[in-house]
Amino acid sequence: MNKQIVSLAAVAALMAACGNNGESEGPVEGPVVSSSEQPRNPAIDAADTSQAGTLTPGANSFTEGQAREAIEKQGYTDVGQLTQDDQGIWSATATRDGAQANVSVDYKGVVSAR
């Protein structure tokens, strides 16, 4: 009987020590998942270059037809033979507003006249 009382008292003391005593110690510290809107991977170029007209080299997954469509959506017509360089940039000659220009599309879909 003494063993049961001692065991019960030990369990009660352990539960009291480990349980929530109603006192808050503040927020729990832990790893920061992501507190910013920007990705934290420096290997990814996340800069918005769509308005700057600058092309970003990179592995391009566009097909020739998709690159042609991106150029035509920017108001260009008579898009010539498209070629892709070693930086993944599609280029061709095209006409817009009666003027012929060399246009290019990067892997982000940014169309730029050179």
N, C-alpha and C positions, 0 to 999 in steps of 0.2 A: 504494500500500500504506500509506503514511503517513496518507493521508486516511481510510482505513478504520479504522486504529487510533485516530486522533484522534476520529473520529465515534463509534466504539464506546466509547471512554473517556468522551466527553461524555454519551452516552446512559446509561452506567452511573452516572455522577455525578448526573445528573438523576433517575434512578430511586431512587438512594439518598437523595437529598434529599427527594423527594416521598413515598416509601414509608413504611410503618409500621416504625419502628425498635425496636419492642417496648416503648417507653416510653409509659405511659399519662399523659395530661395531665388526667385527671378527666372528669367528665361533659360532654357537649357542650351548650353553651348554645343556646337556641332559643326560639321563641315558646311561651308557655304556652297549651295548647289549652283546658283547663278543669280547674282543680285543686279546684273545689268542686262540691258536689252541687246547688247552687241555680243557676238560670239567671242569666246576667249581663246580661240585657236589661231595663233599668228600665222599659220600656214595657209589660211583661207583669206583671200583678198575680198573683204566684204564692203569695200568702198563703193559708194554709188557713183558710177561714172556715166550713167545714162544721160545726164544733162550736159556733161562736160565735153562730150564728143570724142573722148579718148577711148582707145581700144585697149582691152586687157588681154594679154596673151594667156593661153591656157588650153587644156585638152578640150576640143570642141566636139560635142556629140550631135550637132546639127547635121542633117543630110544636106546635100546640095539643094534639093527642093525647098527645104525649110529655110535655108539661108536666102534663097531667091525670094521666097514669100516675105521674109522680114524686110528685105530691101524694098519690095513693092509696096508693103504697108506704109513705108515712109514717103510714098508719093513718087517713087522712081519708076520709069518705064524703060522698055527696050534694054532690059538687063542682059548683058553679054555673057560670054563663057565664064563661069565661076571657077576659080582655082583656090586651093587651100594651101597656105604656106606652112612652114615647119613650126610656127607658133600657134597654129590652130585658127588663124584668121582667114575667113573666106573673102575673096576680092573679085570685083568685076567692074566693067564700065557700065554706066547706066545714064539715063537722061531724066532730068527733072526741070520743069519750067523752061524747056527748050535748050537747056545747057547740059552738055555731057560732062560727067565727072567719074573719077575712080571712087567707088564706094566699097566699104569693107564691113564685115559683121564679125564680132568677137564671140566668145563662148557664152557670154551673158545675153547675147541678142542685140547688143548695141550696134546701131548702124551709123557709120561715119563716112563723110565725103573727104577725100584727101586732095 
